């Protein structure tokens, strides 16, 4: 049957790459259990299919940010251990977290009060977050012993462990990371329960952060969490390939301008292509003239402003380009980290910024 339409913009997600990147995580931290971060719809890659692949590949647990994300996975019958990183936000969520057998991260006194409001004996599986120096979420380090005592005072509560989050792990020279690791280790010394410190940057750049559990996120999707490094340089495989197509090619005379605001003026008669993708699909409007796309294996620059539905590109170096040619926005051959640098952002934001106009194909 002939399809009614052909998608303008397609994100191809390679599940073999997800598996390979999980193996790379295990190579970095072979003695640690892996809590894979699939929050934000698996960093824009599709939480349910990615979760199924990770579970099939033997991941030890999955981490989400909020209850809605956890419920999406449970409704899809993903039965792996699920860790709720921001914890519960209401009495109703506390009840549902218990009934759905979620592992709840507790970071504040008011959350403890919510959990203590549940009927006596309600089974709960808890992680306590310690603020070791990022000063975002977490209990003061000196509270750790009292938190352990609180677990012992509630028969239904089970302590999974302790976690903290590193503020500057992407800088291998930053002194704060070592200070945070030492603070966390001192706070939890002598207490039962597993330890979890490292995110992607931490487990790559800081061996001492590879505790009982690691929490990789971005590296599972093949992008580098370290500045000035690509995923390929770290042995990672890009999991996403974002493509559109050329929908017009024209010759524009010298002196004419291109696109909104006339910000690009042709210095000579030049061949210009129009690509069916824009900021309504998730391509950042701030991408400047010069930012690359890939057509027929050749890098060509964006010219003029990114608009809602289209971008324009300079085809002077690619005379063989034709209408209908595939245009790669990022993926193998054009790292998302590089594209993000042109936009003054990170690969995280590129992935998470894709909109529902993008058609996803999972392979």
C-alpha positions in Angstrom: 0.0 0.0 0.0 1.4 3.4 -1.0 1.8 5.7 2.1 -0.3 8.8 2.2 2.7 11.0 2.8 6.5 10.8 3.1 7.9 12.2 6.3 9.8 15.5 5.9 12.1 14.8 8.9 13.1 11.4 10.1 15.1 10.4 13.2 16.5 6.9 12.7 17.4 5.3 16.1 19.9 2.5 16.0 19.3 0.1 18.8 22.5 -1.8 18.0 24.3 1.4 18.9 22.4 1.6 22.2 23.6 -1.9 23.0 27.2 -1.2 22.0 27.2 2.0 24.2 25.9 0.0 27.2 28.8 -2.4 26.6 31.1 0.6 26.6 29.7 1.7 29.9 30.5 -1.7 31.4 34.0 -1.5 30.0 34.6 1.8 31.8 33.1 0.5 35.1 33.2 -3.3 35.0 32.4 -3.8 38.7 29.5 -1.4 38.9 25.8 -2.0 38.3 24.2 0.2 35.6 21.3 2.5 36.2 20.5 3.8 32.7 19.0 7.3 32.5 16.1 7.3 30.2 14.5 10.5 31.5 13.2 13.1 29.0 11.9 10.4 26.7 15.3 8.7 26.7 17.0 12.0 25.8 14.6 12.4 22.9 15.2 8.9 21.5 12.0 7.2 22.7 11.7 6.0 26.2 9.7 2.8 25.7 11.6 1.2 22.8 15.0 2.3 24.4 13.9 0.8 27.8 13.0 -2.5 26.2 16.4 -2.7 24.4 18.3 -1.8 27.6 16.4 -4.4 29.6 17.0 -7.0 27.0 20.7 -6.1 27.1 20.8 -6.7 30.8 20.8 -3.2 32.3 20.3 -3.4 36.1 17.9 -0.5 36.5 16.3 2.4 34.7 16.2 6.0 35.9 13.5 8.6 35.2 13.0 12.1 36.4 9.4 12.1 37.4 6.4 10.0 38.1 4.8 10.5 34.6 7.8 9.0 33.0 7.8 6.0 35.3 4.1 5.5 34.6 4.6 5.5 30.9 7.1 2.7 31.2 4.9 0.7 33.6 1.9 1.1 31.2 4.2 -0.3 28.5 4.9 -3.3 30.7 8.5 -2.5 31.3 9.1 -4.4 34.5 12.8 -3.5 35.2 13.6 -1.7 38.5 12.7 2.0 38.0 14.3 4.7 40.0 12.5 8.0 40.4 15.3 10.6 40.5 13.3 13.6 41.7 11.3 11.5 44.1 7.6 12.0 44.8 5.9 15.3 44.7 2.5 14.6 46.4 0.8 12.1 48.8 -0.9 10.5 45.7 2.5 10.0 44.1 3.8 8.5 47.2 1.0 5.9 47.2 1.4 5.2 43.6 5.2 4.9 43.9 4.6 2.2 46.5 2.0 0.3 44.5 4.1 0.5 41.3 7.2 -0.8 43.1 9.3 2.3 42.2 12.6 3.0 43.8 12.2 6.5 45.2 15.1 9.0 45.6 14.5 11.2 48.6 16.3 14.5 48.6 14.4 16.7 51.1 12.7 16.7 54.5 9.3 17.5 53.0 9.5 14.3 50.9 10.2 12.4 54.1 7.1 13.8 55.6 5.1 12.6 52.6 6.4 9.1 52.9 5.9 9.0 56.6 2.2 9.9 55.9 1.6 6.6 54.2 0.0 3.8 56.2 2.4 2.0 58.6 4.2 -0.9 57.0 3.8 0.4 53.4 6.7 -1.1 51.5 9.0 1.5 50.1 12.4 1.2 48.3 14.5 4.3 48.9 17.6 6.0 47.8 18.8 9.0 49.8 20.5 11.8 47.9 23.3 13.7 49.6 24.3 17.2 48.6 28.0 16.9 48.3 28.6 20.3 46.8 26.4 20.8 43.8 23.8 22.5 46.0 20.8 21.6 43.9 19.1 18.6 45.5 20.1 16.5 48.5 20.3 16.3 52.2 23.2 17.9 54.1 26.0 15.3 54.5 25.8 15.3 58.3 22.2 14.0 58.0 23.2 10.6 56.6 23.3 8.7 59.9 19.9 10.1 61.0 18.4 9.1 57.6 19.7 5.5 58.1 18.2 5.5 61.6 14.9 6.7 60.1 14.8 3.7 57.7 15.3 1.3 60.6 12.4 2.9 62.4 10.0 2.1 59.5 9.5 -1.6 59.1 8.3 -1.3 55.5 11.2 0.9 54.3 14.1 -0.7 52.5 17.3 1.3 51.9 18.6 0.7 48.4 21.5 3.1 48.8 23.0 6.6 48.7 23.6 8.8 45.7 25.0 12.2 44.9 25.4 14.2 41.7 28.6 15.8 40.3 28.5 19.4 39.2 31.8 19.6 37.2 32.6 16.0 36.2 32.9 17.1 32.5 36.1 18.9 33.5 38.8 16.3 34.4 40.8 19.0 36.1 38.1 20.7 38.2 38.9 20.4 42.0 35.2 20.4 43.0 34.7 16.9 41.7 37.3 15.4 44.0 36.0 17.4 46.9 32.5 16.1 46.2 33.6 12.5 46.0 35.4 12.8 49.3 32.5 14.5 51.0 30.1 11.8 49.9 32.4 9.0 51.0 32.9 10.6 54.4 29.1 11.2 54.8 28.2 7.6 54.1 31.2 5.8 55.7 30.1 2.9 57.8 26.5 3.0 56.6 24.8 0.1 54.8 23.5 0.5 51.3 25.0 0.9 47.8 26.7 4.0 46.6 26.1 5.8 43.3 28.1 8.9 42.2 29.0 8.9 38.5 26.9 10.2 35.6 28.4 9.7 32.0 31.1 12.3 32.5 31.9 11.0 35.9 32.3 7.4 34.9 34.5 8.3 31.9 36.7 11.0 33.5 36.8 10.1 37.2 37.6 6.5 38.0 37.2 7.2 41.7 33.5 8.0 41.0 32.8 4.5 39.7 31.1 3.3 42.8 28.6 0.4 43.3 26.2 1.9 40.7 26.9 4.2 37.7 24.2 6.4 36.1 25.0 6.9 32.4 22.8 9.0 30.3 24.1 10.9 27.3 26.8 8.3 26.5 24.2 5.6 26.1 23.0 7.6 23.1 26.5 7.9 21.6 27.3 11.5 22.3 30.2 12.7 24.4 29.6 14.3 27.8 33.1 15.8 27.7 33.9 19.1 25.9 36.3 18.9 23.0 35.6 15.2 22.6 33.2 13.4 20.3 31.5 10.2 21.1 33.5 8.4 18.5 36.7 9.4 20.2 35.4 7.7 23.4 34.4 4.5 21.6 30.7 5.4 21.4 28.3 5.0 18.5 25.7 7.7 17.6 22.3 6.2 18.2 20.4 8.9 16.3 20.5 10.0 12.7 18.4 13.0 11.9 17.5 13.5 8.2 15.5 15.7 6.0 15.7 16.4 2.2 16.3 19.0 -0.4 13.0 20.4 -1.7 14.3 23.1 -4.0 17.5 24.1 -5.8 18.0 27.5 -7.5 20.6 29.9 -8.8 20.7 33.2 -6.9 22.4 36.2 -8.4 25.2 38.1 -6.7 24.0 40.8 -4.3 20.7 39.0 -3.6 19.8 38.1 0.0 18.6 34.8 1.4 15.8 34.2 3.9 14.3 36.2 6.7 15.9 39.5 7.5 18.1 39.3 4.4 21.0 38.4 6.7 23.0 36.6 4.1 24.0 38.3 0.9 25.4 36.3 -2.1 28.9 37.5 -2.9 28.6 35.8 -6.3 26.0 34.0 -8.4 25.5 30.8 -6.4 23.5 27.6 -6.2 21.3 27.5 -3.1 19.3 24.6 -1.7 16.2 24.6 0.5 15.9 21.8 3.1 12.5 20.8 4.6 13.4 21.2 8.3 13.3 24.1 10.8 13.0 25.2 14.4 9.5 23.7 14.5 11.1 20.3 14.1 13.9 21.0 16.6 16.7 22.5 14.6 17.9 25.4 16.6 17.0 28.9 15.2 20.3 30.2 16.5 22.4 28.0 14.1 24.4 30.6 12.2 25.6 30.8 8.7 28.4 28.3 8.3 26.9 25.6 10.5 27.2 22.3 8.5 24.8 19.7 7.1 25.8 16.7 5.2 24.6 16.0 1.6 26.0 13.1 -0.4 28.8 12.7 2.1 29.8 16.4 1.6 29.6 19.1 4.2 27.8 22.2 3.0 27.0 25.3 5.1 23.7 26.7 6.2 23.2 30.2 4.9 20.8 32.8 6.3 18.4 32.3 9.2 16.8 29.0 10.2 13.1 29.5 9.8 10.2 27.5 11.2 10.0 24.9 8.5 13.1 25.4 6.3 16.8 26.1 6.1 18.8 27.2 3.1 22.2 25.8 2.2 25.1 26.8 0.0 25.5 24.2 -2.8 28.4 25.7 -4.7 30.7 22.8 -3.7 28.1 20.2 -4.5 27.0 20.8 -8.1 25.7 17.2 -8.3 23.1 17.8 -5.6 19.5 17.0 -6.7 16.0 17.7 -5.4 15.1 14.8 -3.1 18.6 14.3 -1.8 18.9 13.2 1.8 20.3 15.9 4.2 21.9 14.8 7.4 21.4 17.2 10.3 23.4 15.1 12.8 24.5 11.5 13.1 27.4 9.3 11.9 29.6 11.6 9.9 28.3 14.8 11.5 28.5 14.5 15.3 25.6 16.0 17.3 28.2 17.5 19.6 29.7 19.5 16.7 26.3 20.8 15.6 25.5 21.7 19.1 28.7 23.8 19.4 27.5 25.9 16.5 24.3 26.6 18.3 26.1 27.4 21.6 24.5 24.5 23.3 25.0 20.8 24.1 24.0 17.6 22.3 21.5 17.0 25.2 19.4 19.9 24.1 19.5 18.9 20.4 18.2 15.5 21.2 15.6 16.6 23.7 14.4 19.5 21.5 13.0 17.4 18.7 9.3 18.0 18.3 6.4 15.7 17.4 6.7 16.6 13.7 9.7 14.4 13.5 9.0 10.8 12.4 10.9 8.2 14.4 12.1 4.9 13.0 13.6 2.4 15.4 16.0 -0.1 14.0 
